[in-house]
Amino acid sequence: MVEDFVEKHCKPRQRTWSETRRILRTSAPRWLERPFRDITKSDAYDVLDGILAKDMHAKARVTLTWWRALWDWASRRELVAQAGSRPPLGLARR
């Protein structure tokens, strides 16, 4: 789904689409083979906590932003089980 998102959403809209793809691929590589409906808030917090533990607050913020964008895109296209709902990645904004 990451590749479809980059091709159909990011490439037409951003010059930095390759950076977006890199962030989505490397932030949670184990997620690439999992259906989105199986990714939980707990999974997202585990990844973000790992990034924050390295004192990489900006990276955590950017990563979360792109996860949300990917989920919203997939939801609009009904590619996730609960189209139209907020993702499990709908973590509290600070």
C-alpha positions, -999 to 999 in steps of 0.1 A, spaced: 0 0 0 29 23 6 40 21 -30 5 29 -43 2 58 -19 35 72 -31 27 67 -68 -8 80 -67 -7 106 -40 28 118 -32 45 119 -66 19 142 -82 19 166 -51 55 167 -38 90 171 -49 102 152 -19 81 121 -25 112 98 -22 117 111 13 81 103 22 85 68 8 117 63 28 101 74 60 71 51 55 93 21 46 119 25 73 99 37 103 80 4 107 93 -21 82 74 -50 98 41 -32 89 48 -34 52 35 -70 50 6 -66 74 -29 -56 65 -37 -21 78 -66 -33 98 -42 -54 119 -21 -24 130 -31 -11 164 -25 20 184 -3 0 206 19 -9 176 21 27 166 30 39 201 57 12 203 73 25 171 70 61 181 83 55 216 113 38 201 120 69 180 114 92 209 137 71 231 165 81 207 155 118 213 144 121 177 112 142 183 111 158 149 114 124 132 86 111 153 64 140 144 71 136 106 66 99 108 32 102 125 22 129 100 29 105 70 13 76 87 -19 96 91 -18 108 55 -13 73 43 -42 59 64 -65 88 54 -57 82 17 -64 45 20 -96 51 39 -109 75 12 -102 48 -13 -119 22 9 -87 1 10 -90 -4 48 -116 -23 67 -133 7 83 -133 33 56 -140 67 68 -130 60 104 -100 75 121 -70 51 120 -56 33 150 -28 57 143 -51 85 154 -29 92 183 -35 122 205 -19 154 191 3 172 214 
